[in-house]
């Protein structure tokens, strides 16, 4: 996924091929920032607890 500033949200398969971490690739700083440990964790972060009621 590409954000409006040219950065990417990526799957990081370097350490685990069956359950990649989700990272944010900041192209200006050439840095990878951990977003969450699994894709399921990412999906959970998209909704607040109030949304599930």
N, CA, C and O atoms as a GROMACS GRO file, in nm:
protein
  212
    1UNK      N    1   0.085  -0.116   0.000
    1UNK     CA    2   0.000   0.000   0.000
    1UNK      C    3   0.090   0.123   0.000
    1UNK      O    4   0.184   0.132   0.079
    2UNK      N    5   0.062   0.216  -0.085
    2UNK     CA    6   0.137   0.340  -0.098
    2UNK      C    7   0.059   0.453  -0.033
    2UNK      O    8  -0.060   0.470  -0.059
    3UNK      N    9   0.128   0.532   0.052
    3UNK     CA   10   0.059   0.647   0.111
    3UNK      C   11   0.078   0.770   0.022
    3UNK      O   12   0.154   0.762  -0.075
    4UNK      N   13   0.012   0.882   0.050
    4UNK     CA   14   0.020   1.001  -0.036
    4UNK      C   15   0.160   1.061  -0.046
    4UNK      O   16   0.185   1.144  -0.134
    5UNK      N   17   0.252   1.023   0.042
    5UNK     CA   18   0.386   1.080   0.043
    5UNK      C   19   0.490   0.988  -0.020
    5UNK      O   20   0.609   1.018  -0.017
    6UNK      N   21   0.446   0.877  -0.077
    6UNK     CA   22   0.537   0.785  -0.144
    6UNK      C   23   0.598   0.679  -0.053
    6UNK      O   24   0.694   0.612  -0.092
    7UNK      N   25   0.544   0.664   0.067
    7UNK     CA   26   0.591   0.561   0.160
    7UNK      C   27   0.503   0.438   0.146
    7UNK      O   28   0.392   0.446   0.094
    8UNK      N   29   0.554   0.324   0.191
    8UNK     CA   30   0.483   0.198   0.174
    8UNK      C   31   0.454   0.129   0.306
    8UNK      O   32   0.533   0.139   0.401
    9UNK      N   33   0.342   0.061   0.312
    9UNK     CA   34   0.310  -0.034   0.419
    9UNK      C   35   0.338  -0.170   0.357
    9UNK      O   36   0.279  -0.206   0.255
   10UNK      N   37   0.430  -0.247   0.419
   10UNK     CA   38   0.481  -0.368   0.356
   10UNK      C   39   0.474  -0.489   0.447
   10UNK      O   40   0.470  -0.476   0.570
   11UNK      N   41   0.474  -0.606   0.386
   11UNK     CA   42   0.493  -0.732   0.457
   11UNK      C   43   0.643  -0.757   0.463
   11UNK      O   44   0.712  -0.750   0.361
   12UNK      N   45   0.695  -0.785   0.582
   12UNK     CA   46   0.838  -0.812   0.601
   12UNK      C   47   0.857  -0.962   0.624
   12UNK      O   48   0.835  -1.013   0.733
   13UNK      N   49   0.899  -1.031   0.519
   13UNK     CA   50   0.918  -1.176   0.523
   13UNK      C   51   1.060  -1.217   0.562
   13UNK      O   52   1.092  -1.336   0.557
   14UNK      N   53   1.144  -1.124   0.599
   14UNK     CA   54   1.285  -1.158   0.622
   14UNK      C   55   1.306  -1.261   0.732
   14UNK      O   56   1.394  -1.346   0.718
   15UNK      N   57   1.229  -1.258   0.840
   15UNK     CA   58   1.251  -1.348   0.952
   15UNK      C   59   1.150  -1.462   0.961
   15UNK      O   60   1.177  -1.563   1.026
   16UNK      N   61   1.034  -1.447   0.897
   16UNK     CA   62   0.931  -1.550   0.907
   16UNK      C   63   0.851  -1.551   0.777
   16UNK      O   64   0.776  -1.458   0.748
   17UNK      N   65   0.867  -1.658   0.700
   17UNK     CA   66   0.800  -1.666   0.570
   17UNK      C   67   0.652  -1.699   0.579
   17UNK      O   68   0.578  -1.676   0.483
   18UNK      N   69   0.608  -1.753   0.692
   18UNK     CA   70   0.467  -1.789   0.703
   18UNK      C   71   0.383  -1.684   0.776
   18UNK      O   72   0.261  -1.684   0.764
   19UNK      N   73   0.448  -1.595   0.851
   19UNK     CA   74   0.376  -1.490   0.924
   19UNK      C   75   0.460  -1.363   0.927
   19UNK      O   76   0.528  -1.334   1.025
   20UNK      N   77   0.454  -1.286   0.818
   20UNK     CA   78   0.539  -1.166   0.811
   20UNK      C   79   0.492  -1.055   0.903
   20UNK      O   80   0.373  -1.043   0.933
   21UNK      N   81   0.585  -0.974   0.947
   21UNK     CA   82   0.553  -0.854   1.023
   21UNK      C   83   0.507  -0.746   0.924
   21UNK      O   84   0.539  -0.753   0.806
   22UNK      N   85   0.433  -0.649   0.974
   22UNK     CA   86   0.390  -0.537   0.891
   22UNK      C   87   0.479  -0.418   0.926
   22UNK      O   88   0.489  -0.380   1.043
   23UNK      N   89   0.542  -0.360   0.825
   23UNK     CA   90   0.634  -0.248   0.846
   23UNK      C   91   0.597  -0.130   0.758
   23UNK      O   92   0.532  -0.145   0.655
   24UNK      N   93   0.639  -0.014   0.802
   24UNK     CA   94   0.620   0.110   0.727
   24UNK      C   95   0.756   0.147   0.669
   24UNK      O   96   0.852   0.165   0.744
   25UNK      N   97   0.766   0.158   0.538
   25UNK     CA   98   0.890   0.195   0.471
   25UNK      C   99   0.887   0.344   0.442
   25UNK      O  100   0.816   0.390   0.353
   26UNK      N  101   0.966   0.419   0.518
   26UNK     CA  102   0.978   0.563   0.498
   26UNK      C  103   1.089   0.584   0.396
   26UNK      O  104   1.207   0.568   0.428
   27UNK      N  105   1.053   0.620   0.273
   27UNK     CA  106   1.152   0.629   0.167
   27UNK      C  107   1.246   0.748   0.184
   27UNK      O  108   1.360   0.743   0.136
   28UNK      N  109   1.202   0.855   0.250
   28UNK     CA  110   1.289   0.972   0.266
   28UNK      C  111   1.401   0.946   0.366
   28UNK      O  112   1.514   0.990   0.347
   29UNK      N  113   1.370   0.874   0.473
   29UNK     CA  114   1.469   0.844   0.575
   29UNK      C  115   1.531   0.706   0.555
   29UNK      O  116   1.619   0.665   0.631
   30UNK      N  117   1.485   0.633   0.452
   30UNK     CA  118   1.531   0.497   0.425
   30UNK      C  119   1.525   0.413   0.552
   30UNK      O  120   1.623   0.351   0.591
   31UNK      N  121   1.407   0.413   0.616
   31UNK     CA  122   1.389   0.344   0.744
   31UNK      C  123   1.267   0.254   0.738
   31UNK      O  124   1.167   0.285   0.675
   32UNK      N  125   1.279   0.140   0.806
   32UNK     CA  126   1.167   0.050   0.827
   32UNK      C  127   1.119   0.066   0.970
   32UNK      O  128   1.199   0.056   1.063
   33UNK      N  129   0.990   0.090   0.988
   33UNK     CA  130   0.932   0.104   1.122
   33UNK      C  131   0.829  -0.005   1.141
   33UNK      O  132   0.741  -0.023   1.057
   34UNK      N  133   0.838  -0.077   1.250
   34UNK     CA  134   0.743  -0.184   1.279
   34UNK      C  135   0.605  -0.124   1.307
   34UNK      O  136   0.592  -0.034   1.389
   35UNK      N  137   0.505  -0.175   1.238
   35UNK     CA  138   0.366  -0.134   1.260
   35UNK      C  139   0.298  -0.234   1.353
   35UNK      O  140   0.237  -0.195   1.452
   36UNK      N  141   0.310  -0.362   1.321
   36UNK     CA  142   0.255  -0.468   1.406
   36UNK      C  143   0.317  -0.601   1.368
   36UNK      O  144   0.384  -0.613   1.265
   37UNK      N  145   0.295  -0.701   1.451
   37UNK     CA  146   0.359  -0.831   1.432
   37UNK      C  147   0.290  -0.922   1.331
   37UNK      O  148   0.355  -1.008   1.272
   38UNK      N  149   0.160  -0.902   1.311
   38UNK     CA  150   0.088  -0.989   1.216
   38UNK      C  151  -0.015  -0.907   1.139
   38UNK      O  152  -0.052  -0.797   1.178
   39UNK      N  153  -0.061  -0.965   1.028
   39UNK     CA  154  -0.165  -0.902   0.950
   39UNK      C  155  -0.295  -0.892   1.029
   39UNK      O  156  -0.367  -0.793   1.018
   40UNK      N  157  -0.324  -0.995   1.110
   40UNK     CA  158  -0.444  -0.991   1.194
   40UNK      C  159  -0.438  -0.875   1.293
   40UNK      O  160  -0.539  -0.809   1.318
   41UNK      N  161  -0.320  -0.850   1.350
   41UNK     CA  162  -0.304  -0.736   1.440
   41UNK      C  163  -0.330  -0.605   1.367
   41UNK      O  164  -0.390  -0.513   1.424
   42UNK      N  165  -0.287  -0.596   1.243
   42UNK     CA  166  -0.312  -0.475   1.163
   42UNK      C  167  -0.462  -0.455   1.143
   42UNK      O  168  -0.512  -0.344   1.158
   43UNK      N  169  -0.532  -0.562   1.110
   43UNK     CA  170  -0.677  -0.551   1.090
   43UNK      C  171  -0.747  -0.508   1.218
   43UNK      O  172  -0.841  -0.429   1.214
   44UNK      N  173  -0.704  -0.561   1.330
   44UNK     CA  174  -0.763  -0.523   1.459
   44UNK      C  175  -0.742  -0.374   1.489
   44UNK      O  176  -0.828  -0.311   1.551
   45UNK      N  177  -0.630  -0.319   1.445
   45UNK     CA  178  -0.601  -0.178   1.470
   45UNK      C  179  -0.685  -0.084   1.384
   45UNK      O  180  -0.694   0.035   1.413
   46UNK      N  181  -0.747  -0.136   1.280
   46UNK     CA  182  -0.827  -0.052   1.191
   46UNK      C  183  -0.961  -0.013   1.252
   46UNK      O  184  -1.025   0.082   1.205
   47UNK      N  185  -1.003  -0.085   1.354
   47UNK     CA  186  -1.132  -0.059   1.416
   47UNK      C  187  -1.115  -0.031   1.564
   47UNK      O  188  -1.033  -0.095   1.631
   48UNK      N  189  -1.192   0.063   1.615
   48UNK     CA  190  -1.191   0.088   1.758
   48UNK      C  191  -1.286  -0.010   1.825
   48UNK      O  192  -1.368  -0.073   1.757
   49UNK      N  193  -1.277  -0.024   1.955
   49UNK     CA  194  -1.367  -0.113   2.028
   49UNK      C  195  -1.512  -0.067   2.014
   49UNK      O  196  -1.603  -0.150   2.018
   50UNK      N  197  -1.535   0.061   1.997
   50UNK     CA  198  -1.671   0.114   1.982
   50UNK      C  199  -1.732   0.069   1.850
   50UNK      O  200  -1.853   0.054   1.839
   51UNK      N  201  -1.647   0.049   1.746
   51UNK     CA  202  -1.698   0.007   1.616
   51UNK      C  203  -1.754  -0.134   1.617
   51UNK      O  204  -1.838  -0.168   1.534
   52UNK      N  205  -1.708  -0.216   1.709
   52UNK     CA  206  -1.750  -0.357   1.712
   52UNK      C  207  -1.876  -0.380   1.792
   52UNK      O  208  -1.923  -0.494   1.799
   53UNK      N  209  -1.932  -0.277   1.854
   53UNK     CA  210  -2.054  -0.292   1.934
   53UNK      C  211  -2.177  -0.287   1.846
   53UNK      O  212  -2.289  -0.298   1.896
   0.00000   0.00000   0.00000
